[in-house]
Amino acid sequence: MSHAAARTRTTSQSAEAYDAIRAAIINWELPPGEMITEIQLATRTGFGRAAVRSALTRLSHEHLVDVLPRRGYRIAPITLRDVADVFGVRMVVEPAAARQVATRIDAALIEELESINDRCRLESGPYDSGPLRQANVEFHVAIARATGNERLVEITRASLDELQRILYLPQVARETDRVAATWEEHRQIIEMFRRRDAAGAEQAALTHVELNKTMLIDQLIGTSEIGSISLFSQDREVPISPRPGASL
């Protein structure tokens, strides 16, 4: 194998390892606070240590993994600052994207968004939150993609992926009111697009994100497990921890 081919193979394996480990973190297969080593992850994923090390370096830059010298790695805890930061990004990016898209909307995009949003509708009775959350991500990423700005797509997807990890917290996993409201709030955004109302689309997107932020923070600070959640102290913040034995 040539040096160029070897480098390409290593890069490909590193990317695959990154995707696999990141997905495990987002889905809580690797829960917040868990200690891990390169050897453990290499055994778990089937990738070599070099690929795992490269993936962990990327994940540490994304604040999903903490590097602990001479000890290994820790899956980053979730804090209220994380919640605020994720929604801070969304409140800037998504309304701006909606405003741009409203000025260039076409029938095909409206049809695509309506089709995606149909999968966001909460039916009565038991439901699987996974497909609903995935459809929600697809809806917002589709809007970002319609701006034609790939960096905006990356930012939108990254913030929504991090939000998925937060939504797995037992303190909020049982919440259904906001899940039920998603479909209607998406419809409001689509309606503003249909009218080519840039200001209306921007406001509808902002309202949608703000309502989700309010629900999530209220749910966290109002939970009976408040002992495991700390807002902030002067010099540090204590991570939000899952309720022992909670089912997600």
PADREN-719239 format. One record per residue: residue in three letters; x, y, z negated of N, C-alpha, C in turn. Coordinates in steps of 0.001 Angstrom, whole numbers, plus 500000, padded with zeros to 6 digits. Example, Ala and Ser with C-alpha at 12.3 -4.5 7.8 and 13.67 -1.06 7.14 Angstrom:
2
ALA513190494310492200512300495500492200513200496700492200
SER512850497750492920513670498940492860512900500030492130
***
This chain:
248
MET500842498804500000500000500000500000500880501249500000
SER500574502197500873501354503423500943501105504279499716
HIS502043505243499503501861506155498357500574506950498497
ALA500252507387499709499033508171499920497796507340499605
ALA497792506080500052496651505208499778496516504939498290
ALA497653504770497617497630504526496168497065505727495427
ARG497484506922495858496967508137495214495461508262495431
THR495010507954496644493584508032496946492791507053496087
ARG493321505837495937492653504821495124492593505248493661
THR493689505810493159493721506270491766492727507398491545
THR492685508334492495491745509449492388490310508953492395
SER490035507979493265488686507420493350488298506729492052
GLN489218505966491480488935505271490228488719506259489084
SER489508507323489075489353508347488031487984508990488125
ALA487533509277489344486218509883489540485107508931489110
GLU485262507653489451484259506667489063484229506488487543
ALA485395506485486928485462506363485469484816507570484805
TYR485083508733485360484481509970484847482962509877484906
ASP482425509479486057480969509392486220480370508403485224
ALA481030507265485057480500506219484177480515506651482712
ILE481631507238482275481739507645480869480827508830480589
ARG480764509756481527479890510927481343478430510492481231
ALA478000509570482077476627509074482016476358508398480673
ALA477330507647480173477160506975478882477023507983477744
ILE477728509111477864477626510158476841476270510850476918
ILE475850511213478128474582511911478319473420511060477814
ASN473474509751478067472372508852477715472477508263476311
TRP473487508712475559473665508264474179474094506807474077
GLU474575506197475167475208504899475022476495505078474218
LEU477090506245474358478180506692473485477626507880472698
PRO477151507660471493476443508718470752477376509790470197
PRO476830510974469910477629512060469328478339511603468065
GLY479620511962467958480393511646466772481115510316466823
GLU480827509468467802481471508158467859482946508286468212
MET483782507548467516485209507509467794485483506464468864
ILE486345506809469826486673505898470911488163505996471232
THR488668504973471902490053504992472356490070504683473850
GLU491200504969474481491335504660475899491184503167476142
ILE491766502351475268491702500898475434490256500417475341
GLN489509500929474373488112500526474224487309500868475474
LEU487522502076475999486774502491477181487212501738478427
ALA488501501448478515488994500669479654488357499287479649
THR488276498679478469487651497362478349486160497446478668
ARG485535498485478179484087498651478354483709498917479803
THR484476499739480479484113500173481834484766499354482931
GLY485858498690482613486567497920483629487568498721484432
PHE487759499998484072488747500825484753490075500784484000
GLY491153501111484713492458501142484080492589502321483127
ARG493581502240482252493757503299481255494071504643481888
ALA494798504636483006495124505904483661493856506600484141
ALA492943505833484731491681506405485205490841506898484035
VAL490818506124482958490055506512481763490647507776481151
ARG491983507838481074492635509016480497492306510274481307
SER492352510149482636492018511279483496490566511712483286
ALA489669510732483171488257511042482951488052511753481617
LEU488727511278480574488587511890479255489135513313479232
THR490169513562480004490697514927480101489649515860480691
ARG489000515420481769487935516225482378486786516438481395
LEU486404515388480703485285515480479773485615516374478582
SER486870516418478191487256517325477101487137518772477552
HIS487428519038478827487280520404479361485810520816479415
GLU484927519816479520483488520092479546482890520075478139
HIS483742519901477133483314519911475724482388518740475392
LEU482500517655476143481735516453475827482554515473474997
VAL483863515656474992484772514802474234485772515673473488
ASP486049515329472254487080516005471469488336515138471444
VAL489480515736471711490753515016471648491279515093470227
LEU491558513938469645492073513870468281493486513294468346
PRO494509514123468270495891513649468405496196512469467485
ARG496806511462468088497243510246467391496084509409466843
ARG494868509812467137493720509049466656492816508572467785
GLY492862509243468913492003508870470022491086510009470417
TYR489835509695470575488860510680471041487572510525470232
ARG486798511600470233485490511565469591484465512142470555
ILE483320511475470676482231512046471458481772513302470731
ALA481773514417471439481512515702470788480152515712470105
PRO480099516166468848478805516327468176477961517368468907
ILE476674517363468623475767518371469179475468519385468086
THR475625520638468387475366521691467415474323522659467963
LEU473778523464467086472822524474467542473488525475468481
ARG474786525648468341475487526519469290475438525912470687
ASP475551524574470785475431523914472077474067524206472708
VAL473031524093471899471677524351472383471569525779472910
ALA472054526727472111471990528131472521472804528381473786
ASP473971527764473880474825527976475049474188527424476319
VAL473626526221476228472995525617477407471850526491477901
PHE471006526926476983469891527751477410470343529148477820
GLY471437529624477242471984530905477678472378530865479143
VAL472983529757479561473344529584480971472089529506481826
ARG471139528710481402469919528532482198469149529842482356
MET469116530642481300468346531887481355468964532921482292
VAL470231532761482591470892533642483552470785533075484966
VAL471106531800485099471260531182486419469919530899487097
GLU468991530266486391467783529797487051466836530913487496
PRO466602531948486693465780533047487209466408533733488427
ALA467737533901488399468418534524489543468272533668490793
ALA468386532351490636468213531447491779466789531525492307
ALA465817531545491405464420531612491841464147532903492613
ARG464726533990492157464538535265492858465093535193494284
GLN466282534605494419466875534474495750466030533590496665
VAL465591532466496135464855531499496945463521532063497408
ALA462887532880496586461584533450496954461664534287498230
THR462837534825498526462983535682499708463272534875500968
ARG463525533554500815463889532741501980463133531419502011
ILE462056531341501244461309530092501116460685529691502445
ASP460568528391502652459848527899503828458916526774503399
ALA458057526365504315457035525358503993457661524035503573
ALA458785523681504180459418522403503862459894522367502415
LEU460472523476501929460953523510500553459784523484499575
ILE458722524214499886457550524183499008456994522767498918
GLU456934522080500054456452520695500052457364519796499222
GLU458689519997499347459641519204498568459455519440497076
LEU459340520714496682459184521037495267457880520488494712
GLU456811520562495499455537520011495032455619518503494856
SER456317517843495766456476516393495673457270516011494420
ILE458354516746494172459144516476492964458315516754491720
ASN457580517862491740456817518250490559455698517263490257
ASP455170516587491273454158515567491024454697514499490076
ARG456014514252490131456634513253489256456919513808487865
CYS456695515118487686456873515742486366455573515751485573
ARG454502515316486189453187515383485545453050514264484525
LEU452677514627483315452521513672482226451120513090482259
GLU451037511796482486449738511126482481449373510771481046
SER448096510489480825447655510117479485448184508734479128
GLY448331508511477840448815507226477379450320507193477260
PRO450899506017476983452356505878476828453073506299478110
TYR454262506833477948455013507259479119456501507034478890
ASP457222506968479996458671506813479968459277508186480236
SER459977508742479247460499510099479394461636510177480409
GLY462327509047480657463466509064481570463129509580482956
PRO462150508977483656461786509467484988461276510900484986
LEU460562511300483939460074512676483854461241513655483760
ARG462216513314482946463383514189482792464180514256484087
GLN464323513112484762465061513093486013464367513942487068
ALA463038513862487132462288514679488089462456516161487774
ASN462494516502486483462697517897486100464056518403486570
VAL465090517583486400466420517951486870466395518160488382
GLU465781517240489109465719517339490566465010518614491002
PHE463969519006490281463216520211490624464109521443490560
HIS464815521606489452465637522801489277466880522777490164
VAL467442521595490390468593521494491283468180521808492713
ALA466978521396493118466492521693494468466376523202494689
ILE465940523919493661465857525374493773467257525971493907
ALA468178525492493082469549525996493160470148525708494535
ARG469900524510495052470462524136496361469902525034497468
ALA468659525463497323468025526293498351468677527672498453
THR469472528061497448470192529342497543471356529240498518
GLY471790528012498813472942527824499685474270527969498968
ASN474231528092497640475444528297496837475750527011496069
GLU476764526270496545477068524986495930477590525123494502
ARG478268526212494194478730526404492810477543526600491878
LEU476524527271492376475315527444491584474642526101491338
VAL474687525235492328474141523889492168474906523146491074
GLU476228523233491105477056522537490114476773523051488703
ILE476662524366488558476389524948487244475018524507486738
THR474036524542487630472680524148487248472642522692486819
ARG473257521830487613473249520404487287473987520128485975
ALA475124520793485768475904520570484547475113520977483306
SER474434522120483369473673522578482203472485521659481938
LEU471853521171482997470719520269482819471167518901482313
ASP472319518434482768472852517173482254473148517286480761
GLU473745518398480357474032518587478934472729518670478144
LEU471702519275478733470409519343478062469827517947477848
GLN470047517032478797469534515679478628470091515047477364
ARG471365515280477090471981514727475878471298515286474639
ILE470991516574474658470322517209473523468918516637473337
LEU468229516368474450466855515874474369466762514457473815
TYR467890513746473762467892512420473164467958512469471643
LEU468148513647471074468154513755469618466822513256469059
PRO466848512394468043465589511911467464464683513045467003
GLN465292514169466590464479515284466117463593515883467206
VAL463950515667468471463158516257469557462638515206470535
ALA463127513979470465462713512959471422461220512674471344
ARG460608512902470192459187512601470029458282513747470498
GLU458855514874470865458075516029471295457429515762472658
THR456114516020472768455414515796474033454761517047474601
ASP454500518059473782453783519237474262454520519920475415
ARG455827520085475282456597520746476332456697519880477574
VAL456739518566477373456754517654478524455477517843479325
ALA454361517945478635453080518119479310452984519468480016
ALA453628520494479469453540521840480040454442522026481253
THR455436521161481421456414521329482490455763521420483862
TRP454834520505484136454200520445485454453522521777485804
GLU452766522324484857452042523576485124453010524743485288
GLU454061524792484483455022525901484608455794525818485919
HIS456092524606486365456704524454487688455747524934488780
ARG454463524642488608453466525091489588453444526610489697
GLN453637527282488553453665528742488579454854529249489398
ILE455994528591489245457173528978490031456905528761491516
ILE456339527599491859456035527298493255455054528318493832
GLU454064528702493041453083529684493518453749531024493816
MET454680531432492983455409532674493260456240532545494540
PHE456794531361494770457522531129496017456569531246497210
ARG455400530643497080454434530654498170454047532094498528
ARG453979532940497518453627534351497741454832535187498171
ARG456013534570498155457271535286498407457432536468497451
ASP457042536214496207457110537225495148458405536992494359
ALA459451537720494721460766537503494107460741537801492610
ALA460147538941492231460095539304490812459244538310490030
GLY458133537866490643457264536901489980457948535552489794
ALA458705535120490809459425533856490711460489533931489624
GLU461196535045489577462218535239488555461607535173487163
GLN460464535839486972459826535858485665459263534489485296
ALA458690533789486266458136532460485991459240531494485573
ALA460381531573486246461514530704485891462050531055484506
LEU462158532346484208462653532774482899461701532334481786
THR460403532521482000459419532121480992459501530629480715
HIS459649529836481775459758528385481638460953528002480755
VAL462101528608481010463301528288480234463165528785478799
GLU462627529990478629462481530547477279461553529693476417
LEU460457529216476996459524528385476230460173527072475805
ASN460972526501476691461686525273476341462716525518475240
LYS463404526639475332464390526982474301463712527145472942
THR462606527872472920461896528105471665461419526792471051
MET460833525923471901460367524637471395461496523838470794
LEU462595523752471526463689522894471094464293523371469781
ILE464540524664469672465133525193468443464151525076467279
ASP462865525381467520461862525236466464461767523787465989
GLN461846522862466936461757521451466583462949521024465729
LEU464118521541466065465311521178465317465301521746463907
ILE465011523038463779465086523643462447463867523312461596
GLY462797522812462222461600522463461475461501520997461136
THR462492520213461530462427518781461301462618518439459828
SER462049517303459438462206516853458057463632516422457776
GLU464423516220458847465818515829458657466730517049458627
ILE466213518174458125466975519416458159468301519284457425
GLY468392518312456525469649518113455809470796517730456709
SER470500517177457870471566516782458784471828517844459840
ILE471151518985459722471322520057460691471738521318459952
SER472762521967460434473177523225459841473200524283460928
LEU472698525470460621472771526537461618474229526918461769
PHE474711527821460970476129528183461017476554528621459635
SER477766528289459282478359528900458104479358529924458599
GLN480024530605457749480888531707458183482049531228459036
ASP482589530071458722483792529669459436483655528373460215
ARG482488527749460158482347526518460907480869526192461057
GLU480585525233461916479222524766462051479221523264461869
VAL478168522747461286478066521322461031477227520717462157
PRO477649519592462717476944519035463851475550518520463505
ILE474673518564464484473396517918464369473630516425464477
SER473087515663463547473302514215463558471975513511463770
PRO472001512367464445470753511626464615470265511063463298
ARG468955510969463150468359510392461948468707508904461893
PRO469227508392460768469581506974460691468410506081461047
GLY468665505148461935467640504184462310466617504697463268
ALA466729505935463726465721506495464612465750505790465956
SER464563505623466516464493505069467875464272506219468835
LEU464937506165469965464864507261470912463778507021471930
***
